[in-house]
Amino acid sequence: MRVADFDFDLPESRIALEPARPRDSARLLHVAPDGLHDRIVRDLPEILRPGDLLVLNDTKVIPAKLKGVRPAREIGGGGPVEIDVTLHKRLPDKGGTRWRAFVRPAKRLREGDLLEFGAGLAAKVEERSEAEALLRFNVSGAAFDEALARTGAPPLPPYIARKRALREEDARDYQTVYAAEPGSVAAPTAGLHFTPSLFDALDARGVGTVKITLHVGAGTFLPVTAENVRDHVMHAEGGEITEAQADAINAARARGGRVVAVGTTALRLLESAADEAGRVRPFADETSIFITPGYRFRAADLLLTNFHLPRSTLFMLVCAFSGTERMKAAYAHAVAAGYRFYSYGDASLLEPAGG
């Protein structure tokens, strides 16, 4: 398959820079076997059935954007330099806190440099590449989390950050209401549409919920540069499904309920943990699963997701789930009807190809 096969026309005006308010007032395109239905997210209790189970990703976005200073060097010259840092992958290390990070301007850094961020937070550059660095911070555990909360900012998607300044409300808007496990540098955006009142309505309808965890990395924003789909290398992200969570998912299916993955992150984790028969097993590992048309889904029956960008791995995923021609038609309808795309945009509820 060619990456160009997943291209479509998306006017820049359709990419949302602000979320819907209230969250559950966002539009919802239901892609069903009998056609396309224009709804709103608040209609979910009417669309879903008693016994269905929503699988939510409860990861919490950390304030991963930092502004630091590389002090003047005593040897080798060079005055102080301001450095922008975006943390994107935490590395296991018993001796401290190590993160891979995107850094700008990377060319002004070299191994051994110290970066100072304020509030007692600093990091040493252990490795540096063209746009990335491996940083070892001077504090760990709760002390690191507290220092990051004081100095960091929400890591808004690059296309939003280029269009407008960060706002105080972004710290709240770019976080699900059920976020619990810190570790993501991008939000699981399908979950941004949920509110406490919507959960109450779903519960009254008999729709259950279970929370699993996949920490979303900055790789979710990386463009596909390969011409052939098979040449793209998918980024890895760490996730966990406990035994109790797996049991709840399997029990819902055994009772005849449908498993509704809320977001592509929840879907990818479910599929990574499922066996050939579709039974979800406990999981605690990284996954780099790359889902493209031809993939046989085993664990998810429906997918709630936002609208994705042309030529992206996520558009390939929804084409795999509901059929490429069907999704191209759905996206053409969404563009024409004024749906809002990407992280702060509207949502779609997808039923599977052949469903």
C-alpha angles and dihedrals in degrees: 000000000000122000086227088067087072097053124115138164113271117173112219089235090069093063108097120230094180132044124242114265118246094028096231092053089078115119119259125205109203108206101199135166090259095051142273122329125192110219139141128250090251087067093068094103089057093048099045124068132235107268095033116129126217113212109206131191107229097190115138123224112236123213090259100165114092135178113210143167128231102211121227113284120242091206124039098020129251128133126235114306129198112230128195113213130190114187112216112162130028115212124212110252129152093200098062145312116309125181136178107226142179108240133193126229089019093172089068092061133076135177112288096028118136122226120201120202103173130246088074094298119134138152139200120225106237097171135006133193133173096296105354140069139190108230129195111201125214095232134044142190118015091350090060092047091050093047091048091050089054098046108025132082133209111280099234115192110275094244090058094043090054092052103045144004123267113268131207092244092057090078087064100032095051092057132073117242089240098047109140113149114067116220114090128109092193129040124248087241102196086067093057089081096065125100132182090253091052090052089050091052092048091050091051088052090054096251111143132209135212127181125220128172132240117162108221117223131206088254086085087077097047114112122235105251099175119097093216119055093224090060094061116104111216120220119243124238131186121240144167137206113181124216091253092051092048090049091052092051094047092046092053091053092046089056090054097260123138122242109231112197110211101213136349091273092061090044094051091049093048092050091047090054099043125099124219091275091054096253112144115229129197109275135192111164145081121288128201095173111161111200118200134159111300094042114130110225114220110173110028126069100179134017128212109196143148123250113277136211127265117272092011127138088239093057087050088053095053089046088054090050101046106014129275099251092043092052094045088054091047092050092047088054091047093052093047092046094050101250114166118240138218134006100347093029138102128288141243130208109212129200116198127268107271090018 
